[in-house]
């Protein structure tokens, strides 16, 4: 299985970033150009829940939507999804992504590291690694900083 990672530093505490990420109403407002909507279509956000992400105009030429099943949740810290439907599933199988929010040492109340990690196998040899997905996810996470001022 191949692995790709990326991270950004956010000027908000990990707990706040976690709440923003897990709340469908809030996450849908953070950057609608990148993510226009999210909903739990089965379950409440715990393992086994299904969450549908509808991507916005900035990334819809790459991925329009992604159906993801939650595999593992470390409360207040990370969530791991297995992509089970949508455009990414046609390019990578399996495709598992983990979003983590880690408090910055010494600045726990002001900053956190938002981490994205994908574990994947390409479906066809010509399929490139998911660099676009990484860049979009990190760009989206960075927009948490701007949004939280109004939240």
C-alpha positions as CSV (number, residue, x, y, z in Angstrom):
1,X,0.0,0.0,0.0
2,X,1.4,3.4,-0.9
3,X,1.2,6.4,1.5
4,X,1.1,10.1,0.9
5,X,1.0,12.8,3.7
6,X,0.8,16.5,4.2
7,X,0.2,18.9,7.0
8,X,-0.6,22.6,7.7
9,X,-0.4,24.6,10.9
10,X,-3.6,26.2,11.9
11,X,-4.0,29.2,14.3
12,X,-6.8,27.5,16.2
13,X,-6.7,24.9,19.0
14,X,-7.0,21.2,17.9
15,X,-10.3,20.9,19.8
16,X,-11.9,23.7,17.8
17,X,-10.6,22.4,14.4
18,X,-12.0,18.9,15.3
19,X,-15.4,20.4,16.1
20,X,-15.4,22.3,12.8
21,X,-14.4,19.2,10.8
22,X,-17.0,16.9,12.4
23,X,-20.0,19.3,12.1
24,X,-21.7,19.0,8.7
25,X,-23.3,22.4,8.9
26,X,-20.0,24.2,9.8
27,X,-17.8,22.2,7.4
28,X,-20.1,23.1,4.5
29,X,-19.7,26.8,5.2
30,X,-15.9,26.9,5.6
31,X,-15.0,27.1,1.9
32,X,-18.0,26.3,-0.4
33,X,-15.7,26.7,-3.4
34,X,-13.9,23.5,-2.3
35,X,-16.6,21.7,-0.3
36,X,-20.2,22.6,-1.0
37,X,-21.8,20.1,1.4
38,X,-21.3,17.2,3.8
39,X,-23.9,14.9,5.4
40,X,-24.0,11.7,7.4
41,X,-26.3,9.5,5.4
42,X,-26.0,6.7,7.8
43,X,-24.9,6.8,11.4
44,X,-23.9,9.7,13.6
45,X,-20.2,10.1,12.8
46,X,-18.9,7.0,14.6
47,X,-17.3,3.9,13.1
48,X,-19.4,2.4,10.3
49,X,-21.2,5.8,9.6
50,X,-21.4,6.9,5.9
51,X,-20.5,10.5,5.1
52,X,-21.1,12.0,1.7
53,X,-18.9,15.0,0.7
54,X,-20.0,17.1,-2.3
55,X,-17.1,19.0,-3.7
56,X,-17.4,22.6,-4.9
57,X,-16.5,24.3,-8.2
58,X,-12.8,24.7,-7.4
59,X,-12.2,20.9,-7.4
60,X,-15.3,19.3,-9.1
61,X,-13.3,18.9,-12.4
62,X,-11.2,16.4,-10.4
63,X,-13.8,14.9,-7.9
64,X,-17.5,15.7,-7.7
65,X,-18.4,13.7,-4.7
66,X,-16.9,11.1,-2.4
67,X,-18.8,8.6,-0.3
68,X,-16.8,7.6,2.7
69,X,-17.3,5.0,5.4
70,X,-15.8,6.0,8.8
71,X,-13.5,3.2,10.0
72,X,-11.9,4.7,13.1
73,X,-12.4,7.7,15.3
74,X,-10.0,8.9,18.0
75,X,-12.2,11.5,19.7
76,X,-10.9,15.0,19.5
77,X,-8.0,13.9,17.4
78,X,-8.4,11.9,14.2
79,X,-10.9,10.2,11.9
80,X,-10.1,7.6,9.2
81,X,-12.3,7.1,6.2
82,X,-12.4,4.4,3.5
83,X,-13.7,5.8,0.2
84,X,-16.5,3.5,-1.0
85,X,-18.0,5.5,-3.8
86,X,-17.4,8.5,-6.1
87,X,-14.6,9.6,-8.4
88,X,-11.7,8.7,-6.1
89,X,-12.9,5.1,-5.9
90,X,-12.5,4.8,-9.7
91,X,-8.8,5.9,-9.5
92,X,-7.7,4.3,-6.3
93,X,-8.8,1.1,-4.6
94,X,-8.4,0.9,-1.7
95,X,-8.3,4.6,-0.8
96,X,-8.2,5.4,2.9
97,X,-7.7,8.9,4.3
98,X,-7.0,10.1,7.8
99,X,-7.5,13.6,9.1
100,X,-5.7,14.4,12.4
101,X,-5.7,17.5,14.5
102,X,-2.7,17.6,16.8
103,X,-2.1,20.3,19.5
104,X,1.1,22.3,18.9
105,X,3.4,21.7,21.8
106,X,3.7,24.8,24.0
107,X,0.8,26.5,22.1
108,X,-2.0,24.0,22.7
109,X,-4.6,26.7,23.2
110,X,-3.7,28.7,20.1
111,X,-2.4,26.3,17.4
112,X,-2.6,22.8,16.0
113,X,-1.2,20.7,13.2
114,X,-3.8,19.5,10.7
115,X,-2.5,16.4,9.1
116,X,-3.8,14.5,6.0
117,X,-2.7,11.0,5.2
118,X,-3.8,8.8,2.4
119,X,-3.2,5.1,2.0
120,X,-3.9,3.9,-1.5
121,X,-3.4,1.6,-4.5
122,X,-3.8,2.9,-8.0
123,X,-6.4,1.1,-10.2
124,X,-4.5,1.6,-13.4
125,X,-0.7,1.9,-13.8
126,X,-1.1,5.3,-15.5
127,X,-3.0,6.8,-12.6
128,X,-0.9,9.4,-10.8
129,X,-0.6,9.5,-7.0
130,X,-3.4,11.5,-5.3
131,X,-1.4,14.8,-5.2
132,X,-4.5,16.8,-6.3
133,X,-6.5,15.3,-3.5
134,X,-3.7,16.1,-1.0
135,X,-3.3,19.7,-2.2
136,X,-7.1,20.2,-2.2
137,X,-7.4,18.8,1.3
138,X,-4.5,20.9,2.7
139,X,-5.9,24.0,1.0
140,X,-9.3,23.3,2.6
141,X,-7.8,22.7,6.0
142,X,-5.9,26.0,5.8
143,X,-9.2,27.8,5.2
144,X,-10.3,26.8,8.7
145,X,-8.1,29.7,10.0
146,X,-10.1,32.3,8.0
147,X,-13.5,30.8,8.8
148,X,-13.0,30.4,12.6
149,X,-12.8,34.2,13.0
150,X,-16.5,34.4,12.0
151,X,-17.5,31.2,13.7
